Amino acid sequence: MPKLKTRKSVAKRFKVTAKGKVVRNHCGHAHILTKKSQSRKRRLRKSTVASPADASNLKQMLPYL
């Protein structure tokens, strides 16, 4: 059986925790930051857990992580 390939675009954007949850960064923190409030920008800095519906697909794309 051949080795499975990792989706490199997904590997750059998502991480898998020790318990198997998929962690992602928030969107909207790259540019046009002047009109966003400080508290909103602070919230966007932190990562969050991806939804369980998406996590199953993401784990298939990250076979060795």
PDB file with SEQRES, HELIX, SHEET and CRYST1 records, atoms N, CA, C and O in Angstrom:
SEQRES   1 A   65  MET PRO LYS LEU LYS THR ARG LYS SER VAL ALA LYS ARG          
SEQRES   2 A   65  PHE LYS VAL THR ALA LYS GLY LYS VAL VAL ARG ASN HIS          
SEQRES   3 A   65  CYS GLY HIS ALA HIS ILE LEU THR LYS LYS SER GLN SER          
SEQRES   4 A   65  ARG LYS ARG ARG LEU ARG LYS SER THR VAL ALA SER PRO          
SEQRES   5 A   65  ALA ASP ALA SER ASN LEU LYS GLN MET LEU PRO TYR LEU          
HELIX    1 AA1 LYS A    8  ARG A   13  1                                   6    
HELIX    2 AA2 GLN A   38  ARG A   45  1                                   8    
HELIX    3 AA3 PRO A   52  MET A   61  1                                  10    
SHEET    1 AA1 3 PHE A  14  VAL A  16  0                                        
SHEET    2 AA1 3 VAL A  22  ASN A  25 -1                                        
SHEET    3 AA1 3 SER A  47  VAL A  49 -1                                        
CRYST1    1.000    1.000    1.000  90.00  90.00  90.00 P 1           1          
ATOM      1  N   MET A   1       0.853  -1.191   0.000  1.00  0.00           N  
ATOM      2  CA  MET A   1       0.000   0.000   0.000  1.00  0.00           C  
ATOM      3  C   MET A   1       0.892   1.246   0.000  1.00  0.00           C  
ATOM      4  O   MET A   1       1.804   1.346   0.821  1.00  0.00           O  
ATOM      5  N   PRO A   2       0.645   2.189  -0.899  1.00  0.00           N  
ATOM      6  CA  PRO A   2       1.496   3.378  -0.949  1.00  0.00           C  
ATOM      7  C   PRO A   2       1.212   4.320   0.220  1.00  0.00           C  
ATOM      8  O   PRO A   2       0.164   4.259   0.864  1.00  0.00           O  
ATOM      9  N   LYS A   3       2.180   5.183   0.462  1.00  0.00           N  
ATOM     10  CA  LYS A   3       2.012   6.170   1.512  1.00  0.00           C  
ATOM     11  C   LYS A   3       0.943   7.175   1.104  1.00  0.00           C  
ATOM     12  O   LYS A   3       0.759   7.459  -0.079  1.00  0.00           O  
ATOM     13  N   LEU A   4       0.249   7.705   2.093  1.00  0.00           N  
ATOM     14  CA  LEU A   4      -0.754   8.733   1.831  1.00  0.00           C  
ATOM     15  C   LEU A   4      -0.085  10.095   1.773  1.00  0.00           C  
ATOM     16  O   LEU A   4       0.856  10.363   2.520  1.00  0.00           O  
ATOM     17  N   LYS A   5      -0.564  10.943   0.898  1.00  0.00           N  
ATOM     18  CA  LYS A   5       0.002  12.281   0.777  1.00  0.00           C  
ATOM     19  C   LYS A   5      -0.770  13.256   1.663  1.00  0.00           C  
ATOM     20  O   LYS A   5      -1.994  13.193   1.780  1.00  0.00           O  
ATOM     21  N   THR A   6      -0.017  14.153   2.275  1.00  0.00           N  
ATOM     22  CA  THR A   6      -0.608  15.210   3.086  1.00  0.00           C  
ATOM     23  C   THR A   6      -0.972  16.376   2.192  1.00  0.00           C  
ATOM     24  O   THR A   6      -0.197  16.750   1.313  1.00  0.00           O  
ATOM     25  N   ARG A   7      -2.156  16.961   2.408  1.00  0.00           N  
ATOM     26  CA  ARG A   7      -2.526  18.182   1.701  1.00  0.00           C  
ATOM     27  C   ARG A   7      -1.743  19.327   2.334  1.00  0.00           C  
ATOM     28  O   ARG A   7      -2.053  19.754   3.446  1.00  0.00           O  
ATOM     29  N   LYS A   8      -0.738  19.821   1.634  1.00  0.00           N  
ATOM     30  CA  LYS A   8       0.166  20.804   2.209  1.00  0.00           C  
ATOM     31  C   LYS A   8      -0.533  22.122   2.511  1.00  0.00           C  
ATOM     32  O   LYS A   8      -0.166  22.806   3.467  1.00  0.00           O  
ATOM     33  N   SER A   9      -1.520  22.488   1.724  1.00  0.00           N  
ATOM     34  CA  SER A   9      -2.244  23.729   1.996  1.00  0.00           C  
ATOM     35  C   SER A   9      -3.012  23.635   3.310  1.00  0.00           C  
ATOM     36  O   SER A   9      -3.141  24.622   4.034  1.00  0.00           O  
ATOM     37  N   VAL A  10      -3.518  22.444   3.612  1.00  0.00           N  
ATOM     38  CA  VAL A  10      -4.242  22.231   4.873  1.00  0.00           C  
ATOM     39  C   VAL A  10      -3.258  22.165   6.037  1.00  0.00           C  
ATOM     40  O   VAL A  10      -3.555  22.656   7.126  1.00  0.00           O  
ATOM     41  N   ALA A  11      -2.097  21.568   5.820  1.00  0.00           N  
ATOM     42  CA  ALA A  11      -1.104  21.439   6.885  1.00  0.00           C  
ATOM     43  C   ALA A  11      -0.582  22.800   7.331  1.00  0.00           C  
ATOM     44  O   ALA A  11      -0.196  22.966   8.488  1.00  0.00           O  
ATOM     45  N   LYS A  12      -0.566  23.779   6.422  1.00  0.00           N  
ATOM     46  CA  LYS A  12      -0.101  25.119   6.776  1.00  0.00           C  
ATOM     47  C   LYS A  12      -1.141  25.891   7.572  1.00  0.00           C  
ATOM     48  O   LYS A  12      -0.792  26.806   8.318  1.00  0.00           O  
ATOM     49  N   ARG A  13      -2.403  25.538   7.427  1.00  0.00           N  
ATOM     50  CA  ARG A  13      -3.479  26.313   8.043  1.00  0.00           C  
ATOM     51  C   ARG A  13      -4.047  25.692   9.311  1.00  0.00           C  
ATOM     52  O   ARG A  13      -4.626  26.402  10.133  1.00  0.00           O  
ATOM     53  N   PHE A  14      -3.894  24.392   9.486  1.00  0.00           N  
ATOM     54  CA  PHE A  14      -4.532  23.696  10.609  1.00  0.00           C  
ATOM     55  C   PHE A  14      -3.513  22.880  11.379  1.00  0.00           C  
ATOM     56  O   PHE A  14      -2.521  22.413  10.820  1.00  0.00           O  
ATOM     57  N   LYS A  15      -3.767  22.713  12.675  1.00  0.00           N  
ATOM     58  CA  LYS A  15      -2.953  21.841  13.519  1.00  0.00           C  
ATOM     59  C   LYS A  15      -3.898  20.892  14.249  1.00  0.00           C  
ATOM     60  O   LYS A  15      -5.063  21.217  14.478  1.00  0.00           O  
ATOM     61  N   VAL A  16      -3.385  19.713  14.612  1.00  0.00           N  
ATOM     62  CA  VAL A  16      -4.172  18.747  15.375  1.00  0.00           C  
ATOM     63  C   VAL A  16      -3.600  18.701  16.783  1.00  0.00           C  
ATOM     64  O   VAL A  16      -2.391  18.553  16.960  1.00  0.00           O  
ATOM     65  N   THR A  17      -4.473  18.830  17.793  1.00  0.00           N  
ATOM     66  CA  THR A  17      -4.038  18.822  19.183  1.00  0.00           C  
ATOM     67  C   THR A  17      -3.767  17.389  19.632  1.00  0.00           C  
ATOM     68  O   THR A  17      -4.014  16.438  18.891  1.00  0.00           O  
ATOM     69  N   ALA A  18      -3.258  17.249  20.849  1.00  0.00           N  
ATOM     70  CA  ALA A  18      -2.938  15.928  21.384  1.00  0.00           C  
ATOM     71  C   ALA A  18      -4.187  15.071  21.549  1.00  0.00           C  
ATOM     72  O   ALA A  18      -4.116  13.846  21.451  1.00  0.00           O  
ATOM     73  N   LYS A  19      -5.324  15.702  21.797  1.00  0.00           N  
ATOM     74  CA  LYS A  19      -6.576  14.951  21.948  1.00  0.00           C  
ATOM     75  C   LYS A  19      -7.303  14.742  20.631  1.00  0.00           C  
ATOM     76  O   LYS A  19      -8.377  14.142  20.600  1.00  0.00           O  
ATOM     77  N   GLY A  20      -6.716  15.240  19.530  1.00  0.00           N  
ATOM     78  CA  GLY A  20      -7.287  14.973  18.216  1.00  0.00           C  
ATOM     79  C   GLY A  20      -8.201  16.055  17.683  1.00  0.00           C  
ATOM     80  O   GLY A  20      -8.824  15.864  16.638  1.00  0.00           O  
ATOM     81  N   LYS A  21      -8.305  17.198  18.369  1.00  0.00           N  
ATOM     82  CA  LYS A  21      -9.121  18.293  17.857  1.00  0.00           C  
ATOM     83  C   LYS A  21      -8.326  19.059  16.811  1.00  0.00           C  
ATOM     84  O   LYS A  21      -7.097  19.101  16.856  1.00  0.00           O  
ATOM     85  N   VAL A  22      -9.036  19.660  15.877  1.00  0.00           N  
ATOM     86  CA  VAL A  22      -8.396  20.439  14.822  1.00  0.00           C  
ATOM     87  C   VAL A  22      -8.502  21.916  15.196  1.00  0.00           C  
ATOM     88  O   VAL A  22      -9.588  22.417  15.486  1.00  0.00           O  
ATOM     89  N   VAL A  23      -7.358  22.607  15.184  1.00  0.00           N  
ATOM     90  CA  VAL A  23      -7.291  24.006  15.581  1.00  0.00           C  
ATOM     91  C   VAL A  23      -7.031  24.850  14.350  1.00  0.00           C  
ATOM     92  O   VAL A  23      -6.243  24.475  13.482  1.00  0.00           O  
ATOM     93  N   ARG A  24      -7.697  25.992  14.280  1.00  0.00           N  
ATOM     94  CA  ARG A  24      -7.547  26.898  13.144  1.00  0.00           C  
ATOM     95  C   ARG A  24      -7.432  28.334  13.653  1.00  0.00           C  
ATOM     96  O   ARG A  24      -7.758  28.631  14.802  1.00  0.00           O  
ATOM     97  N   ASN A  25      -6.961  29.215  12.773  1.00  0.00           N  
ATOM     98  CA  ASN A  25      -6.902  30.635  13.084  1.00  0.00           C  
ATOM     99  C   ASN A  25      -8.157  31.320  12.581  1.00  0.00           C  
ATOM    100  O   ASN A  25      -8.833  30.824  11.680  1.00  0.00           O  
ATOM    101  N   HIS A  26      -8.462  32.467  13.174  1.00  0.00           N  
ATOM    102  CA  HIS A  26      -9.609  33.237  12.734  1.00  0.00           C  
ATOM    103  C   HIS A  26      -9.300  33.954  11.425  1.00  0.00           C  
ATOM    104  O   HIS A  26      -8.148  34.286  11.145  1.00  0.00           O  
ATOM    105  N   CYS A  27     -10.328  34.187  10.636  1.00  0.00           N  
ATOM    106  CA  CYS A  27     -10.159  34.982   9.427  1.00  0.00           C  
ATOM    107  C   CYS A  27     -10.387  36.455   9.759  1.00  0.00           C  
ATOM    108  O   CYS A  27     -10.941  36.783  10.808  1.00  0.00           O  
ATOM    109  N   GLY A  28      -9.962  37.327   8.871  1.00  0.00           N  
ATOM    110  CA  GLY A  28     -10.208  38.750   9.037  1.00  0.00           C  
ATOM    111  C   GLY A  28      -9.154  39.489   9.826  1.00  0.00           C  
ATOM    112  O   GLY A  28      -9.416  40.587  10.317  1.00  0.00           O  
ATOM    113  N   HIS A  29      -7.946  38.910   9.968  1.00  0.00           N  
ATOM    114  CA  HIS A  29      -6.902  39.579  10.735  1.00  0.00           C  
ATOM    115  C   HIS A  29      -5.672  39.849   9.869  1.00  0.00           C  
ATOM    116  O   HIS A  29      -4.574  40.027  10.398  1.00  0.00           O  
ATOM    117  N   ALA A  30      -5.841  39.880   8.556  1.00  0.00           N  
ATOM    118  CA  ALA A  30      -4.699  40.058   7.659  1.00  0.00           C  
ATOM    119  C   ALA A  30      -4.547  41.512   7.213  1.00  0.00           C  
ATOM    120  O   ALA A  30      -3.432  42.035   7.200  1.00  0.00           O  
ATOM    121  N   HIS A  31      -5.628  42.161   6.856  1.00  0.00           N  
ATOM    122  CA  HIS A  31      -5.550  43.544   6.379  1.00  0.00           C  
ATOM    123  C   HIS A  31      -6.877  44.230   6.656  1.00  0.00           C  
ATOM    124  O   HIS A  31      -7.823  43.605   7.135  1.00  0.00           O  
ATOM    125  N   ILE A  32      -6.937  45.519   6.350  1.00  0.00           N  
ATOM    126  CA  ILE A  32      -8.081  46.400   6.668  1.00  0.00           C  
ATOM    127  C   ILE A  32      -8.357  46.329   8.172  1.00  0.00           C  
ATOM    128  O   ILE A  32      -9.473  46.035   8.601  1.00  0.00           O  
ATOM    129  N   LEU A  33      -7.323  46.603   8.955  1.00  0.00           N  
ATOM    130  CA  LEU A  33      -7.445  46.496  10.405  1.00  0.00           C  
ATOM    131  C   LEU A  33      -7.806  47.825  11.060  1.00  0.00           C  
ATOM    132  O   LEU A  33      -8.141  47.845  12.244  1.00  0.00           O  
ATOM    133  N   THR A  34      -7.749  48.932  10.326  1.00  0.00           N  
ATOM    134  CA  THR A  34      -7.983  50.227  10.957  1.00  0.00           C  
ATOM    135  C   THR A  34      -9.433  50.409  11.379  1.00  0.00           C  
ATOM    136  O   THR A  34      -9.703  51.067  12.384  1.00  0.00           O  
ATOM    137  N   LYS A  35     -10.363  49.840  10.635  1.00  0.00           N  
ATOM    138  CA  LYS A  35     -11.781  50.018  10.980  1.00  0.00           C  
ATOM    139  C   LYS A  35     -12.264  49.024  12.032  1.00  0.00           C  
ATOM    140  O   LYS A  35     -13.394  49.141  12.506  1.00  0.00           O  
ATOM    141  N   LYS A  36     -11.433  48.043  12.409  1.00  0.00           N  
ATOM    142  CA  LYS A  36     -11.821  47.043  13.411  1.00  0.00           C  
ATOM    143  C   LYS A  36     -11.382  47.499  14.789  1.00  0.00           C  
ATOM    144  O   LYS A  36     -10.319  48.100  14.947  1.00  0.00           O  
ATOM    145  N   SER A  37     -12.199  47.211  15.777  1.00  0.00           N  
ATOM    146  CA  SER A  37     -11.896  47.652  17.143  1.00  0.00           C  
ATOM    147  C   SER A  37     -10.744  46.831  17.729  1.00  0.00           C  
ATOM    148  O   SER A  37     -10.447  45.732  17.261  1.00  0.00           O  
ATOM    149  N   GLN A  38     -10.109  47.384  18.754  1.00  0.00           N  
ATOM    150  CA  GLN A  38      -8.985  46.715  19.400  1.00  0.00           C  
ATOM    151  C   GLN A  38      -9.406  45.374  19.979  1.00  0.00           C  
ATOM    152  O   GLN A  38      -8.675  44.390  19.865  1.00  0.00           O  
ATOM    153  N   SER A  39     -10.574  45.330  20.597  1.00  0.00           N  
ATOM    154  CA  SER A  39     -11.020  44.077  21.215  1.00  0.00           C  
ATOM    155  C   SER A  39     -11.295  43.015  20.161  1.00  0.00           C  
ATOM    156  O   SER A  39     -11.029  41.833  20.376  1.00  0.00           O  
ATOM    157  N   ARG A  40     -11.827  43.441  19.020  1.00  0.00           N  
ATOM    158  CA  ARG A  40     -12.083  42.495  17.931  1.00  0.00           C  
ATOM    159  C   ARG A  40     -10.773  41.944  17.367  1.00  0.00           C  
ATOM    160  O   ARG A  40     -10.662  40.747  17.103  1.00  0.00           O  
ATOM    161  N   LYS A  41      -9.783  42.820  17.184  1.00  0.00           N  
ATOM    162  CA  LYS A  41      -8.491  42.382  16.672  1.00  0.00           C  
ATOM    163  C   LYS A  41      -7.797  41.458  17.660  1.00  0.00           C  
ATOM    164  O   LYS A  41      -7.109  40.520  17.256  1.00  0.00           O  
ATOM    165  N   ARG A  42      -7.971  41.714  18.938  1.00  0.00           N  
ATOM    166  CA  ARG A  42      -7.391  40.850  19.973  1.00  0.00           C  
ATOM    167  C   ARG A  42      -8.036  39.470  19.937  1.00  0.00           C  
ATOM    168  O   ARG A  42      -7.345  38.461  20.077  1.00  0.00           O  
ATOM    169  N   ARG A  43      -9.350  39.414  19.752  1.00  0.00           N  
ATOM    170  CA  ARG A  43     -10.051  38.127  19.650  1.00  0.00           C  
ATOM    171  C   ARG A  43      -9.605  37.347  18.425  1.00  0.00           C  
ATOM    172  O   ARG A  43      -9.474  36.125  18.478  1.00  0.00           O  
ATOM    173  N   LEU A  44      -9.371  38.051  17.318  1.00  0.00           N  
ATOM    174  CA  LEU A  44      -8.992  37.387  16.076  1.00  0.00           C  
ATOM    175  C   LEU A  44      -7.588  36.803  16.132  1.00  0.00           C  
ATOM    176  O   LEU A  44      -7.271  35.901  15.357  1.00  0.00           O  
ATOM    177  N   ARG A  45      -6.735  37.296  17.034  1.00  0.00           N  
ATOM    178  CA  ARG A  45      -5.381  36.770  17.168  1.00  0.00           C  
ATOM    179  C   ARG A  45      -5.366  35.326  17.640  1.00  0.00           C  
ATOM    180  O   ARG A  45      -4.508  34.542  17.236  1.00  0.00           O  
ATOM    181  N   LYS A  46      -6.313  34.979  18.493  1.00  0.00           N  
ATOM    182  CA  LYS A  46      -6.302  33.660  19.119  1.00  0.00           C  
ATOM    183  C   LYS A  46      -6.863  32.605  18.172  1.00  0.00           C  
ATOM    184  O   LYS A  46      -7.667  32.906  17.289  1.00  0.00           O  
ATOM    185  N   SER A  47      -6.432  31.386  18.369  1.00  0.00           N  
ATOM    186  CA  SER A  47      -6.929  30.288  17.539  1.00  0.00           C  
ATOM    187  C   SER A  47      -8.183  29.699  18.170  1.00  0.00           C  
ATOM    188  O   SER A  47      -8.481  29.946  19.338  1.00  0.00           O  
ATOM    189  N   THR A  48      -8.901  28.929  17.391  1.00  0.00           N  
ATOM    190  CA  THR A  48     -10.133  28.309  17.858  1.00  0.00           C  
ATOM    191  C   THR A  48     -10.225  26.899  17.290  1.00  0.00           C  
ATOM    192  O   THR A  48      -9.472  26.533  16.387  1.00  0.00           O  
ATOM    193  N   VAL A  49     -11.144  26.121  17.818  1.00  0.00           N  
ATOM    194  CA  VAL A  49     -11.319  24.736  17.386  1.00  0.00           C  
ATOM    195  C   VAL A  49     -12.237  24.708  16.171  1.00  0.00           C  
ATOM    196  O   VAL A  49     -13.281  25.361  16.170  1.00  0.00           O  
ATOM    197  N   ALA A  50     -11.866  23.971  15.155  1.00  0.00           N  
ATOM    198  CA  ALA A  50     -12.696  23.828  13.958  1.00  0.00           C  
ATOM    199  C   ALA A  50     -13.945  23.015  14.295  1.00  0.00           C  
ATOM    200  O   ALA A  50     -13.937  22.202  15.219  1.00  0.00           O  
ATOM    201  N   SER A  51     -15.005  23.242  13.545  1.00  0.00           N  
ATOM    202  CA  SER A  51     -16.257  22.550  13.819  1.00  0.00           C  
ATOM    203  C   SER A  51     -16.103  21.050  13.564  1.00  0.00           C  
ATOM    204  O   SER A  51     -15.340  20.647  12.685  1.00  0.00           O  
ATOM    205  N   PRO A  52     -16.815  20.230  14.318  1.00  0.00           N  
ATOM    206  CA  PRO A  52     -16.703  18.768  14.139  1.00  0.00           C  
ATOM    207  C   PRO A  52     -17.070  18.297  12.739  1.00  0.00           C  
ATOM    208  O   PRO A  52     -16.547  17.290  12.262  1.00  0.00           O  
ATOM    209  N   ALA A  53     -17.971  19.025  12.078  1.00  0.00           N  
ATOM    210  CA  ALA A  53     -18.359  18.646  10.718  1.00  0.00           C  
ATOM    211  C   ALA A  53     -17.181  18.785   9.759  1.00  0.00           C  
ATOM    212  O   ALA A  53     -17.017  17.965   8.856  1.00  0.00           O  
ATOM    213  N   ASP A  54     -16.358  19.820   9.949  1.00  0.00           N  
ATOM    214  CA  ASP A  54     -15.191  20.018   9.096  1.00  0.00           C  
ATOM    215  C   ASP A  54     -14.008  19.187   9.554  1.00  0.00           C  
ATOM    216  O   ASP A  54     -13.161  18.819   8.740  1.00  0.00           O  
ATOM    217  N   ALA A  55     -13.933  18.884  10.844  1.00  0.00           N  
ATOM    218  CA  ALA A  55     -12.757  18.216  11.407  1.00  0.00           C  
ATOM    219  C   ALA A  55     -12.545  16.833  10.804  1.00  0.00           C  
ATOM    220  O   ALA A  55     -11.403  16.417  10.607  1.00  0.00           O  
ATOM    221  N   SER A  56     -13.613  16.121  10.512  1.00  0.00           N  
ATOM    222  CA  SER A  56     -13.451  14.779   9.954  1.00  0.00           C  
ATOM    223  C   SER A  56     -12.820  14.836   8.572  1.00  0.00           C  
ATOM    224  O   SER A  56     -11.977  14.001   8.245  1.00  0.00           O  
ATOM    225  N   ASN A  57     -13.219  15.818   7.749  1.00  0.00           N  
ATOM    226  CA  ASN A  57     -12.615  15.977   6.422  1.00  0.00           C  
ATOM    227  C   ASN A  57     -11.164  16.419   6.532  1.00  0.00           C  
ATOM    228  O   ASN A  57     -10.309  15.964   5.773  1.00  0.00           O  
ATOM    229  N   LEU A  58     -10.891  17.310   7.482  1.00  0.00           N  
ATOM    230  CA  LEU A  58      -9.531  17.819   7.644  1.00  0.00           C  
ATOM    231  C   LEU A  58      -8.587  16.725   8.100  1.00  0.00           C  
ATOM    232  O   LEU A  58      -7.429  16.694   7.683  1.00  0.00           O  
ATOM    233  N   LYS A  59      -9.058  15.835   8.941  1.00  0.00           N  
ATOM    234  CA  LYS A  59      -8.193  14.747   9.433  1.00  0.00           C  
ATOM    235  C   LYS A  59      -7.826  13.777   8.306  1.00  0.00           C  
ATOM    236  O   LYS A  59      -6.748  13.182   8.327  1.00  0.00           O  
ATOM    237  N   GLN A  60      -8.708  13.618   7.334  1.00  0.00           N  
ATOM    238  CA  GLN A  60      -8.372  12.777   6.184  1.00  0.00           C  
ATOM    239  C   GLN A  60      -7.288  13.427   5.328  1.00  0.00           C  
ATOM    240  O   GLN A  60      -6.475  12.741   4.709  1.00  0.00           O  
ATOM    241  N   MET A  61      -7.288  14.763   5.304  1.00  0.00           N  
ATOM    242  CA  MET A  61      -6.282  15.468   4.524  1.00  0.00           C  
ATOM    243  C   MET A  61      -4.943  15.543   5.245  1.00  0.00           C  
ATOM    244  O   MET A  61      -3.916  15.834   4.632  1.00  0.00           O  
ATOM    245  N   LEU A  62      -4.955  15.278   6.553  1.00  0.00           N  
ATOM    246  CA  LEU A  62      -3.725  15.309   7.385  1.00  0.00           C  
ATOM    247  C   LEU A  62      -3.498  13.924   7.971  1.00  0.00           C  
ATOM    248  O   LEU A  62      -3.696  13.738   9.172  1.00  0.00           O  
ATOM    249  N   PRO A  63      -3.088  12.943   7.166  1.00  0.00           N  
ATOM    250  CA  PRO A  63      -3.034  11.571   7.669  1.00  0.00           C  
ATOM    251  C   PRO A  63      -1.972  11.325   8.732  1.00  0.00           C  
ATOM    252  O   PRO A  63      -2.132  10.425   9.557  1.00  0.00           O  
ATOM    253  N   TYR A  64      -0.882  12.107   8.735  1.00  0.00           N  
ATOM    254  CA  TYR A  64       0.217  11.815   9.657  1.00  0.00           C  
ATOM    255  C   TYR A  64       0.395  12.866  10.725  1.00  0.00           C  
ATOM    256  O   TYR A  64       1.411  12.862  11.420  1.00  0.00           O  
ATOM    257  N   LEU A  65      -0.566  13.775  10.883  1.00  0.00           N  
ATOM    258  CA  LEU A  65      -0.464  14.814  11.902  1.00  0.00           C  
ATOM    259  C   LEU A  65      -1.409  14.538  13.041  1.00  0.00           C  
ATOM    260  O   LEU A  65      -1.463  15.310  13.998  1.00  0.00           O  
TER     261      LEU A  65                                                      
END                                                                             
